[in-house]
Each structure stands twice: as structure tokens, then as C-alpha cells.
């Protein structure tokens, strides 16, 4: 039988002990975005918390939880219980990433009860002397890595997490002076789970929350909630935050309508996931990689080293140690004693042979374009020349008065072809039937165009009409004035204007020619139209 006096003694001893502030997980160094709990050990139910000697009235429990640490959480923490204060605990939060990385290489951060994931530790300086730990509430367990795998030359190591029995477990790895980034694993026994990042969201970056149903993808409707308020109701199973802000921090859950593959009834199920808390942290310093693969970091400490990483075929970034780098995609980061920057932007390095191939391809493309351009220019000219040869050599219209295609003169072809008239005389050459000769100016039978001088001697010669300079001079032709009268009213040598004949009158000596050129009413001195000579007439005459 237990002695009650022993319990009283233990209670008195514990109440006389000063409270102690402890951190879980027991990080040696705190980085921006870390999640941890402060516990007031050796305390009773009533606890007061002080931050930089000022009481925080909102913290009254034995545990003070900090979801995502930032520089504003740097300071001195104390707790008080039964009128006794703890010793101060100083916490300094660094705005950078830990020197080593821990990621989930296989699985999801939300697992089923007794489930697990595969974690991978990445240390650029080698894994010798490193171990890993897991924190479940206020209890921590150390996980030793195989010495045969955790060597100085090895930079990465994958291992399986423990079976998940608690609601949340935090994993991290460390050596005597450094540690890795932490990973949080949650447990859920529901069919619907909300897949969120295993760490805090980064300000300004893109983030996707996925509502997933175990063992099926036949989801017909998904509703997302933040702090129990509906924020999206679509058929899409993802909620996208394009640029994270501090307002996006909160508790999220989703509700999915789905049908399992083996569901023969066709009745959908509606299940709501467990709530997951999303924390937001500031962006760490980020390096910059230029086109010549030189690395820089303006927001990093002054004394830093730079490291470059090459993208492998398995889509993982591997530390590049060689001086002669192969072609591929690269990133860089700055590192120092207690931290490192975020990965830089990527740059692609091409090999010299690759550059030669690119130059040859560009040259071939330019040559091909030149050939195509010359081809179309030549074709365009050919099309223009062909415009005058589009009509086929054949009769267009048959019968009397029809037309034939104009053909060039051929010496061996007789009648029926039309020939181009030559400007030289056709005299002395044989004349084919139906051919024509060039117009000769010396023929008497041909009508002549009077030149400006106009004089042609001989029979039936003509003189050019001259304007009279000396009125009354004999033998000079005179231009009629507007009234047609010269030297009085029709005197000797005068002229009268041509007057229209009055219908039925006989006193007018001048008559207008009709359409046929003959006026029957008048006797001798009738007139005829000048007629164009027909082909074959021996002599062209004009009746006076």
C-alpha cells in the first residue's frame, strides 16, 4: 500500500522548484518559418508568460505554440508559476534557410494511421556525423542513420519515417553545430484529405491546396473552406493562391463528393476532410544566376560562398563539383556557416558542339529562305510575260466576218494569214495573194496628206491654204471671216458665207449635201460623196 505522505512530499518538492522554459523540437538554432512549442516545465495549471519582460495576457496555458517563426519572435521568454519566474530563454530567429535540407521524396504529408512516408536528407558537405530526430508533442526520439550510408562523400540519404500514431510528428536532422529544415507529418483516418505543404507558405509565391480522395479520382464536386467559411465551390479539386499574403494564413479544410471505383449503387459519398493550419513566412534571401553562370546574392551576408547545382535526368538538383561543367540547366545558391539562401533562377548552358549545330541549322534556314524568295521572284516574272500568250492559236469565231488569232508572218504560208506591214517598200518582192504593201507617198492614185507647205505641182496639184496678208491681192486664198464676206457684198473676188437651203426654194445657190450626197431638186452641178476606193480598183477618182 502506497504511503500518502510520499505523494505529499513529491508535490512539495515540485512546487518548490523554479519553472523552466523548454523548446520542442529542441532546435539549436531557429530559422524563419520554424514551428515549435515553448513549455513551462515544473509549473501548475496557472501559468503566466512574459516576452521581453512584458506579460502576454493571451498566453495562459502551459504550452505556447509558435506556428511560423519570424524575426518578430526573436527575444527573451520567461514563464511564471506559483509566484516563481523561470530563467530567461533567449531565442534568435534567422531570416535564411538551414544549411541542410529535408524533403518528402515519396508520399504525402497527410498519412493514414500507421502510415509513413520516405524522407530524404540533403547535405552538401557530406553526411558524416549526422542523425535525425522526430518530435511528437513534448517527446523526442533520435533516429540514427546507417554509418555505411552516412559517409563524408555522400550528400543525400533517403529513409522511411516511423509509423504514424500521433496526430502530428515533426522530423529534422542535425549534427553537432548545424541542422536541416523540419518536415511536419499529419495523421488522418478520413477518406478525404487536404494536401498542404509540409512547411509554411512563402510570401509572394504561388501555392496550391489539393482536396484528395483516397483510392479514387472520380470527384464530382469540391468545396474549400477557410476558418469554416466557404471560399470556393467548383468541380476543380484544387484551390490556387497565385501570390501568398499574410491574410492567407489560417485553418483550411475541404468537402468532396465522389464515387469509389467499386461502387455499384452509383450513389456518391460526401466527406469533409480534417482541418489543416497553413502558416505564412517571409521569403528568404535568394541568389541570382546570370547568363555567364556567375552567382550573386545582394541580401546575403558579406562573407559567403557560392555553390552551383545541375539538373539531373531524375529532375533532382545535384551539387556540381567539377570545373568543366557539362551542358544542361543550372542553379546556384549562397552558403555560410549557419545558413544558406534560396535557390536562384535557372540558366541553360550549351556545349560548343551544340552551338555549332545551332549555327548550321540557322545557316540552312537562311539558305532555304533565299532559294524560296528567288523562286517566287522568277515565277512572278514568268507570270507577267505569259499574260500576252494566254489566248490559244485558233479561230475565235467562225463564219463571215469572224476573227482569227493574230499570228506572226511566216514566209512559207500563203493566203489566210495576216502579216505585219513593213515600213520598207515592197517593190521587187513577190506578192502573195491577200498581202499588203507599205503605203508609198509617190503613188498618184493614193490620196495624200497635205503638209504645211502644201504645194504639189502638176495636174490636180494642191496648195496649202494661206492666210491673206495683202487684202485684194490676186491669186491668194483667203480665210473667211465670221460673216464670210470680203470686199463688199459679194463683189469681184469676194466670198459669201455658206447659207442653208430653204426647203422648196430655188434662189439659194448653195445646198447642203444629204446623207447620199445628191440633191435631186437641183440640175447640173450636183455633188457626190468622196468614196473610199475598194481593193482591186485600178484607179481612184473623185467626181467633180
VEXZA-366650 format. One line per 3 residues: number of its first residue (from 1); their letters; for each residue x, y, z of C-alpha. Coordinates in Angstrom, 3 decimals, padded with zeros to 6 digits. Example, Ala and Ser with C-alpha at 12.3 -4.5 7.8 and 13.67 -1.06 7.14 Angstrom:
<sites>
1> as> 012.300/-004.500/007.800 ~ 013.670/-001.060/007.140;
</sites>
This chain:
<sites>
1> xxx> 000.000/000.000/000.000 ~ 001.322/003.354/-001.090 ~ 002.164/005.883/001.600;
4> xxx> 000.204/009.178/001.082 ~ 002.997/011.048/002.745 ~ 005.268/010.200/-000.206;
7> xxx> 002.899/011.938/-002.659 ~ 002.730/014.973/-000.433 ~ 006.489/015.128/-000.287;
10> xxx> 006.857/014.905/-004.054 ~ 004.263/017.661/-004.562 ~ 006.040/019.936/-002.106;
13> xxx> 009.404/019.334/-003.791 ~ 007.979/020.034/-007.246 ~ 006.218/023.185/-006.116;
16> xxx> 009.445/024.464/-004.658 ~ 011.313/024.020/-007.973 ~ 011.584/027.006/-010.288;
19> xxx> 009.755/026.688/-013.614 ~ 011.894/026.107/-016.712 ~ 011.179/027.161/-020.306;
22> xxx> 011.975/024.377/-022.809 ~ 011.639/024.200/-026.626 ~ 010.115/021.313/-028.592;
25> xxx> 011.555/020.375/-031.021 ~ 014.825/021.232/-029.317 ~ 016.299/023.268/-032.178;
28> xxx> 019.840/024.546/-031.609 ~ 019.071/027.425/-033.945 ~ 015.674/028.824/-035.008;
31> xxx> 015.087/029.815/-038.655 ~ 012.328/031.813/-040.259 ~ 009.266/029.598/-040.760;
34> xxx> 010.078/027.089/-037.998 ~ 007.190/025.709/-035.956 ~ 007.901/024.931/-032.320;
37> xxx> 006.337/024.852/-028.834 ~ 007.554/026.539/-025.653 ~ 006.738/024.596/-022.474;
40> xxx> 006.736/025.926/-018.923 ~ 008.071/022.908/-017.060 ~ 007.682/022.422/-013.278;
43> xxx> 004.525/024.501/-013.330 ~ 000.952/024.082/-012.166 ~ -002.134/024.746/-014.206;
46> xxx> -001.923/028.527/-013.828 ~ 000.932/029.993/-015.895 ~ 001.959/033.487/-016.924;
49> xxx> 004.134/034.120/-019.959 ~ 006.477/037.061/-020.473 ~ 008.078/038.220/-023.706;
52> xxx> 010.901/040.770/-023.340 ~ 009.767/041.273/-019.686 ~ 006.185/042.094/-020.767;
55> xxx> 003.352/039.754/-019.885 ~ 001.404/038.303/-022.800 ~ -002.118/038.068/-021.403;
58> xxx> -003.281/035.877/-024.297 ~ -000.926/033.060/-023.255 ~ -002.298/031.358/-020.123;
61> xxx> -001.566/027.696/-020.893 ~ 001.482/025.627/-020.072 ~ 002.303/025.388/-023.819;
64> xxx> 002.943/028.414/-026.041 ~ 002.784/027.365/-029.701 ~ 004.512/029.370/-032.439;
67> xxx> 003.351/028.280/-035.890 ~ 005.826/030.086/-038.165 ~ 008.692/031.925/-036.544;
70> xxx> 009.882/035.296/-037.811 ~ 012.238/037.986/-036.605 ~ 009.437/039.482/-034.517;
73> xxx> 009.622/036.312/-032.395 ~ 013.256/036.995/-031.512 ~ 013.614/037.927/-027.864;
76> xxx> 013.629/036.716/-024.260 ~ 010.936/034.331/-022.975 ~ 010.001/033.599/-019.357;
79> xxx> 007.152/031.862/-017.570 ~ 005.813/032.208/-014.034 ~ 004.053/029.636/-011.861;
82> xxx> 003.159/029.802/-008.158 ~ 004.804/033.197/-007.934 ~ 008.131/031.893/-009.234;
85> xxx> 009.672/033.004/-012.549 ~ 011.780/030.892/-014.800 ~ 015.210/031.783/-016.013;
88> xxx> 015.130/033.746/-019.277 ~ 015.400/031.806/-022.529 ~ 016.849/033.771/-025.410;
91> xxx> 015.613/032.921/-028.950 ~ 017.092/034.464/-032.075 ~ 015.330/033.827/-035.399;
94> xxx> 017.488/033.902/-038.527 ~ 015.973/035.027/-041.843 ~ 017.549/032.370/-044.022;
97> xxx> 017.362/028.657/-044.709 ~ 019.135/025.988/-042.618 ~ 022.429/024.618/-044.022;
100> xxx> 020.824/021.254/-044.869 ~ 017.514/020.247/-046.440 ~ 014.928/017.602/-045.598;
103> xxx> 012.185/016.793/-048.123 ~ 009.431/014.211/-048.729 ~ 010.655/012.151/-051.690;
106> xxx> 007.680/009.759/-051.663 ~ 004.209/010.103/-050.122 ~ 002.003/012.890/-048.838;
109> xxx> 002.314/014.987/-045.678 ~ -001.086/013.624/-044.580 ~ -000.984/009.865/-043.983;
112> xxx> -003.365/007.244/-042.707 ~ -002.993/005.869/-039.168 ~ 000.170/003.740/-039.036;
115> xxx> 001.160/005.154/-042.400 ~ 004.595/006.531/-043.323 ~ 006.495/008.476/-045.971;
118> xxx> 010.017/008.402/-047.425 ~ 012.198/011.331/-046.362 ~ 015.475/012.427/-047.965;
121> xxx> 018.270/014.336/-046.249 ~ 020.499/016.568/-048.394 ~ 023.817/017.897/-047.041;
124> xxx> 026.312/019.421/-049.487 ~ 029.278/018.946/-047.128 ~ 028.683/015.216/-046.554;
127> xxx> 026.549/013.149/-044.169 ~ 029.239/012.014/-041.775 ~ 028.206/012.751/-038.170;
130> xxx> 024.558/013.491/-038.993 ~ 021.492/011.949/-037.340 ~ 017.743/012.622/-037.455;
133> xxx> 015.070/013.159/-034.800 ~ 011.298/013.123/-034.530 ~ 009.227/015.179/-032.085;
136> xxx> 005.747/014.065/-031.047 ~ 004.295/016.549/-028.650 ~ 006.857/017.023/-025.865;
139> xxx> 008.597/013.722/-026.569 ~ 011.588/013.416/-028.880 ~ 013.148/010.299/-030.420;
142> xxx> 016.568/010.122/-032.023 ~ 016.925/008.240/-035.321 ~ 020.409/007.015/-036.128;
145> xxx> 021.420/006.721/-039.747 ~ 023.460/003.790/-041.066 ~ 027.132/004.654/-040.877;
148> xxx> 027.751/002.798/-044.136 ~ 025.438/005.253/-045.879 ~ 026.059/008.434/-043.870;
151> xxx> 029.612/008.976/-045.140 ~ 031.665/012.071/-045.804 ~ 031.359/011.598/-049.575;
154> xxx> 027.590/011.048/-049.568 ~ 025.435/014.157/-049.949 ~ 021.938/012.619/-049.778;
157> xxx> 020.245/009.799/-047.956 ~ 016.654/008.521/-048.086 ~ 014.970/006.840/-045.103;
160> xxx> 011.452/005.890/-044.046 ~ 009.572/007.717/-041.337 ~ 008.127/005.957/-038.302;
163> xxx> 004.614/004.566/-038.269 ~ 002.285/007.487/-037.641 ~ 000.414/007.014/-034.364;
166> xxx> 000.155/010.637/-033.218 ~ -001.787/013.433/-034.832 ~ 001.370/015.286/-035.839;
169> xxx> 005.076/014.463/-035.966 ~ 007.952/016.829/-036.776 ~ 011.137/015.432/-038.343;
172> xxx> 014.518/017.164/-038.642 ~ 018.177/016.176/-038.894 ~ 021.321/017.704/-037.361;
175> xxx> 024.971/017.293/-036.422 ~ 026.821/018.972/-033.570 ~ 026.532/022.508/-034.979;
178> xxx> 024.032/022.503/-037.839 ~ 020.573/021.211/-038.645 ~ 018.172/020.753/-041.535;
181> xxx> 014.785/022.228/-042.304 ~ 011.884/020.490/-040.468 ~ 009.087/018.421/-042.030;
184> xxx> 005.620/018.044/-040.463 ~ 003.580/014.834/-040.998 ~ -000.122/014.688/-040.053;
187> xxx> -002.399/011.725/-039.460 ~ -005.978/011.424/-040.747 ~ -008.278/008.415/-040.915;
190> xxx> -010.777/010.067/-043.314 ~ -011.233/009.216/-046.987 ~ -010.916/012.889/-047.925;
193> xxx> -007.684/014.710/-047.059 ~ -006.433/018.219/-047.682 ~ -002.932/018.143/-049.149;
196> xxx> -000.984/021.190/-047.958 ~ 002.782/021.877/-047.941 ~ 004.737/020.188/-045.112;
199> xxx> 006.150/023.598/-044.214 ~ 004.947/027.211/-044.209 ~ 003.884/029.016/-047.368;
202> xxx> 006.286/031.694/-048.618 ~ 005.093/035.262/-049.123 ~ 004.697/036.206/-052.798;
205> xxx> 004.916/032.679/-054.140 ~ 002.230/030.522/-055.763 ~ 000.510/027.848/-053.658;
208> xxx> -001.964/025.078/-054.473 ~ -004.159/023.278/-051.920 ~ -005.478/019.943/-053.180;
211> xxx> -008.576/018.136/-051.951 ~ -007.882/014.432/-052.491 ~ -009.895/011.255/-052.063;
214> xxx> -008.000/008.074/-051.266 ~ -008.200/005.313/-053.896 ~ -010.287/007.253/-056.413;
217> xxx> -010.164/010.273/-058.698 ~ -013.899/010.317/-059.529 ~ -014.641/013.592/-057.725;
220> xxx> -017.681/015.494/-058.976 ~ -017.649/018.472/-056.612 ~ -015.206/020.074/-054.181;
223> xxx> -015.803/022.852/-051.669 ~ -012.941/024.632/-049.892 ~ -013.248/026.388/-046.530;
226> xxx> -011.006/028.792/-044.663 ~ -011.725/029.279/-040.971 ~ -015.069/027.467/-041.590;
229> xxx> -016.090/029.974/-044.308 ~ -016.674/028.708/-047.862 ~ -014.130/030.187/-050.272;
232> xxx> -014.546/028.024/-053.410 ~ -017.249/025.714/-054.763 ~ -016.186/024.210/-058.101;
235> xxx> -015.717/020.868/-059.737 ~ -011.950/021.516/-059.540 ~ -010.205/019.719/-056.699;
238> xxx> -007.525/022.447/-056.333 ~ -007.573/025.838/-054.681 ~ -004.834/028.080/-056.088;
241> xxx> -003.325/031.110/-054.348 ~ -001.354/032.935/-057.037 ~ 000.593/035.185/-054.629;
244> xxx> 000.646/034.306/-050.945 ~ -000.021/037.104/-048.438 ~ -000.286/037.149/-044.661;
247> xxx> -004.075/037.146/-044.999 ~ -003.903/033.627/-046.463 ~ -002.768/032.228/-043.132;
250> xxx> -005.479/030.219/-041.387 ~ -007.169/026.832/-040.999 ~ -008.345/025.111/-044.189;
253> xxx> -010.458/022.067/-044.930 ~ -012.451/020.734/-047.893 ~ -015.532/018.655/-048.656;
256> xxx> -015.640/016.307/-051.636 ~ -018.438/014.493/-053.460 ~ -017.088/011.315/-055.037;
259> xxx> -017.824/007.746/-056.156 ~ -015.465/004.854/-055.463 ~ -014.410/002.589/-058.293;
262> xxx> -016.187/-000.456/-056.830 ~ -019.377/001.448/-056.011 ~ -022.112/-000.427/-057.894;
265> xxx> -025.013/001.588/-056.493 ~ -023.897/004.809/-058.155 ~ -024.740/006.838/-055.050;
268> xxx> -021.976/009.388/-054.399 ~ -020.417/009.905/-050.993 ~ -019.844/013.315/-049.390;
271> xxx> -016.983/013.543/-046.899 ~ -015.297/016.504/-045.168 ~ -011.557/016.456/-044.513;
274> xxx> -009.779/017.269/-041.272 ~ -008.710/020.871/-040.785 ~ -005.089/021.783/-041.546;
277> xxx> -003.424/025.012/-040.457 ~ -001.476/026.965/-043.046 ~ 001.323/029.238/-041.849;
280> xxx> 002.979/032.011/-043.844 ~ 006.622/033.055/-043.645 ~ 008.779/035.723/-045.230;
283> xxx> 010.795/034.934/-048.326 ~ 014.417/034.005/-047.515 ~ 017.342/035.644/-049.351;
286> xxx> 017.557/034.453/-052.939 ~ 020.645/034.168/-055.123 ~ 020.820/035.342/-058.741;
289> xxx> 022.444/033.409/-061.597 ~ 023.495/035.430/-064.664 ~ 023.864/034.210/-068.226;
292> xxx> 027.588/033.500/-067.804 ~ 026.743/031.350/-064.725 ~ 028.131/033.854/-062.228;
295> xxx> 026.235/033.753/-058.918 ~ 025.455/036.673/-056.585 ~ 023.246/037.457/-053.570;
298> xxx> 022.680/041.086/-052.596 ~ 020.672/040.305/-049.420 ~ 023.085/037.683/-048.042;
301> xxx> 025.903/038.298/-045.528 ~ 029.140/039.738/-046.868 ~ 031.252/036.604/-046.343;
304> xxx> 029.552/033.842/-048.309 ~ 030.490/031.059/-050.665 ~ 028.571/030.069/-053.772;
307> xxx> 027.587/026.648/-054.964 ~ 026.152/025.525/-058.280 ~ 023.666/022.732/-058.930;
310> xxx> 022.995/020.737/-062.112 ~ 019.567/019.345/-063.017 ~ 019.846/015.579/-063.376;
313> xxx> 017.711/013.288/-065.533 ~ 015.639/012.359/-062.460 ~ 014.674/016.054/-062.103;
316> xxx> 016.741/016.441/-058.914 ~ 019.363/019.128/-058.398 ~ 022.850/017.741/-057.795;
319> xxx> 025.824/019.686/-056.445 ~ 028.266/020.463/-059.263 ~ 031.866/019.917/-058.140;
322> xxx> 033.724/019.748/-061.473 ~ 035.427/022.722/-063.050 ~ 034.493/021.649/-066.569;
325> xxx> 030.714/021.719/-066.459 ~ 028.630/019.763/-068.959 ~ 025.798/021.274/-070.939;
328> xxx> 022.490/021.474/-069.105 ~ 020.384/023.514/-066.672 ~ 021.972/025.145/-063.633;
331> xxx> 021.011/026.980/-060.445 ~ 023.124/028.415/-057.636 ~ 022.871/029.499/-054.000;
334> xxx> 024.934/031.296/-051.365 ~ 026.079/029.399/-048.234 ~ 027.693/030.472/-044.955;
337> xxx> 028.334/028.980/-041.518 ~ 024.799/028.890/-040.125 ~ 022.595/029.303/-043.172;
340> xxx> 022.106/029.462/-046.924 ~ 019.992/031.336/-049.478 ~ 017.154/030.058/-051.571;
343> xxx> 017.911/028.592/-054.980 ~ 018.472/031.120/-057.759 ~ 016.822/031.360/-061.128;
346> xxx> 017.960/028.776/-063.685 ~ 020.248/029.207/-066.675 ~ 020.888/026.813/-069.572;
349> xxx> 024.491/026.146/-070.614 ~ 025.008/024.766/-074.100 ~ 028.075/022.872/-075.309;
352> xxx> 030.337/024.067/-078.134 ~ 029.195/021.260/-080.416 ~ 025.623/022.204/-079.655;
355> xxx> 026.392/025.799/-080.663 ~ 027.905/024.614/-083.953 ~ 024.794/022.583/-084.711;
358> xxx> 022.601/025.605/-083.971 ~ 024.695/027.805/-086.293 ~ 024.494/025.220/-089.091;
361> xxx> 020.707/024.941/-088.690 ~ 020.311/028.726/-088.810 ~ 022.527/028.913/-091.931;
364> xxx> 020.494/026.203/-093.679 ~ 017.271/028.012/-092.832 ~ 018.632/031.275/-094.296;
367> xxx> 019.751/029.499/-097.489 ~ 016.354/027.840/-097.833 ~ 014.588/031.170/-097.406;
370> xxx> 016.830/032.707/-100.080 ~ 016.068/029.905/-102.556 ~ 012.334/030.227/-101.927;
373> xxx> 012.493/034.002/-102.401 ~ 014.357/033.683/-105.737 ~ 011.891/031.058/-106.898;
376> xxx> 008.875/033.269/-106.288 ~ 010.564/036.306/-107.896 ~ 011.328/034.274/-111.042;
379> xxx> 007.845/032.819/-111.084 ~ 006.320/036.273/-110.779 ~ 008.279/037.493/-113.813;
382> xxx> 007.270/034.419/-115.817 ~ 003.625/035.003/-114.973 ~ 003.855/038.605/-116.251;
385> xxx> 005.384/037.520/-119.593 ~ 002.725/034.876/-120.049 ~ -000.087/037.429/-119.967;
388> xxx> 000.241/038.045/-123.747 ~ 000.200/034.364/-124.641 ~ -002.888/033.249/-122.788;
391> xxx> -005.186/033.118/-125.896 ~ -004.756/029.848/-127.831 ~ -003.913/029.951/-131.575;
394> xxx> -007.286/029.092/-133.030 ~ -010.373/030.693/-134.574 ~ -012.441/032.526/-132.010;
397> xxx> -015.493/032.944/-134.195 ~ -016.432/031.044/-137.339 ~ -018.315/032.302/-140.320;
400> xxx> -018.438/035.558/-142.234 ~ -016.739/038.426/-140.548 ~ -015.240/036.159/-137.900;
403> xxx> -011.961/036.791/-136.188 ~ -008.762/034.870/-136.108 ~ -005.862/034.912/-133.694;
406> xxx> -003.135/037.276/-134.848 ~ -000.154/035.215/-135.993 ~ 003.342/036.256/-136.903;
409> xxx> 004.218/036.281/-140.593 ~ 005.607/033.072/-141.927 ~ 007.372/033.099/-145.306;
412> xxx> 006.081/029.696/-146.251 ~ 002.430/030.432/-145.626 ~ 000.138/031.911/-148.284;
415> xxx> -003.312/033.429/-148.102 ~ -005.322/033.291/-144.970 ~ -002.592/034.656/-142.659;
418> xxx> -002.418/038.234/-141.575 ~ 001.021/039.802/-141.983 ~ 002.714/042.627/-140.217;
421> xxx> 003.205/045.583/-142.558 ~ 006.804/046.549/-143.154 ~ 007.933/050.153/-143.291;
424> xxx> 010.164/049.467/-146.310 ~ 008.951/049.307/-149.867 ~ 007.536/046.030/-151.074;
427> xxx> 008.769/046.634/-154.599 ~ 010.835/043.907/-156.124 ~ 009.375/041.250/-153.854;
430> xxx> 006.835/038.694/-154.895 ~ 003.376/039.498/-153.679 ~ 001.239/036.802/-152.267;
433> xxx> -002.494/036.813/-152.544 ~ -004.151/038.768/-149.771 ~ -000.949/040.527/-148.706;
436> xxx> -000.452/044.241/-148.299 ~ 002.271/046.659/-149.154 ~ 003.530/049.589/-147.140;
439> xxx> 001.958/052.920/-148.014 ~ 004.068/054.767/-150.596 ~ 003.910/058.525/-150.798;
442> xxx> 004.839/058.674/-154.529 ~ 001.716/056.947/-155.961 ~ -000.625/059.304/-157.906;
445> xxx> -003.625/057.120/-157.243 ~ -003.256/057.434/-153.457 ~ -004.754/060.287/-151.506;
448> xxx> -002.063/062.461/-149.926 ~ -001.948/064.387/-146.708 ~ -001.048/067.998/-147.374;
451> xxx> 001.950/069.277/-145.471 ~ 002.356/072.721/-144.081 ~ 003.926/073.904/-147.385;
454> xxx> 001.197/072.063/-149.257 ~ 002.359/072.737/-152.886 ~ 002.267/069.879/-155.316;
457> xxx> 002.923/070.720/-158.941 ~ 001.321/069.094/-161.851 ~ -002.156/068.120/-162.716;
460> xxx> -004.595/068.242/-159.879 ~ -001.990/069.634/-157.534 ~ -002.956/071.397/-154.354;
463> xxx> -001.624/074.295/-152.404 ~ -001.783/074.898/-148.704 ~ -004.351/077.385/-147.539;
466> xxx> -002.636/080.637/-146.710 ~ -003.887/083.492/-144.649 ~ -004.056/086.650/-146.698;
469> xxx> -001.546/089.284/-145.734 ~ -002.350/091.767/-148.545 ~ -006.073/092.317/-148.925;
472> xxx> -007.206/092.172/-152.508 ~ -004.098/090.515/-153.850 ~ -004.821/088.330/-156.795;
475> xxx> -004.297/084.598/-156.687 ~ -004.161/084.315/-152.871 ~ -006.517/082.148/-150.925;
478> xxx> -008.184/083.950/-148.043 ~ -009.682/082.701/-144.822 ~ -013.336/083.613/-144.433;
481> xxx> -014.229/085.828/-141.580 ~ -017.113/085.260/-139.285 ~ -019.527/086.851/-141.766;
484> xxx> -017.941/085.236/-144.790 ~ -017.819/088.448/-146.958 ~ -014.769/090.079/-148.391;
487> xxx> -014.676/093.342/-150.498 ~ -018.257/094.212/-150.014 ~ -021.306/092.202/-150.611;
490> xxx> -020.149/089.564/-152.966 ~ -018.095/091.694/-155.307 ~ -015.354/090.544/-157.586;
493> xxx> -013.170/088.127/-155.735 ~ -015.372/088.224/-152.630 ~ -016.875/085.329/-150.818;
496> xxx> -020.110/084.758/-149.053 ~ -020.846/082.565/-146.111 ~ -022.457/079.257/-146.902;
499> xxx> -026.175/079.535/-146.402 ~ -028.537/076.751/-145.646 ~ -031.037/075.967/-148.376;
502> xxx> -034.587/076.811/-147.605 ~ -036.875/073.941/-148.185 ~ -038.543/074.370/-151.604;
505> xxx> -036.532/077.489/-152.563 ~ -034.625/077.889/-155.865 ~ -032.886/081.219/-155.262;
508> xxx> -030.143/079.788/-152.935 ~ -027.188/078.622/-154.998 ~ -025.585/076.657/-152.175;
511> xxx> -027.006/073.394/-150.956 ~ -026.339/071.085/-148.038 ~ -025.422/067.583/-149.065;
514> xxx> -027.780/064.896/-147.889 ~ -026.908/061.507/-146.498 ~ -026.295/060.169/-150.028;
517> xxx> -024.576/063.285/-151.195 ~ -027.012/064.119/-154.129 ~ -029.737/066.695/-154.217;
520> xxx> -032.322/065.786/-156.837 ~ -034.085/069.109/-156.901 ~ -031.115/070.851/-158.491;
523> xxx> -029.930/070.343/-162.053 ~ -026.368/070.243/-163.256 ~ -023.613/070.653/-160.781;
526> xxx> -024.902/068.032/-158.410 ~ -022.369/066.541/-155.932 ~ -021.408/063.133/-154.712;
529> xxx> -019.604/061.948/-151.559 ~ -015.965/061.049/-151.899 ~ -015.910/057.285/-151.848;
532> xxx> -013.108/055.161/-150.354 ~ -011.621/053.001/-153.125 ~ -012.257/049.302/-152.924;
535> xxx> -009.447/046.772/-153.131 ~ -008.602/045.900/-156.782 ~ -009.714/049.167/-158.429;
538> xxx> -007.234/050.308/-160.978 ~ -007.803/053.979/-160.342 ~ -009.461/056.011/-157.590;
541> xxx> -011.352/059.014/-158.846 ~ -013.484/061.797/-157.458 ~ -016.295/063.177/-159.470;
544> x> -016.277/066.879/-159.626;
</sites>
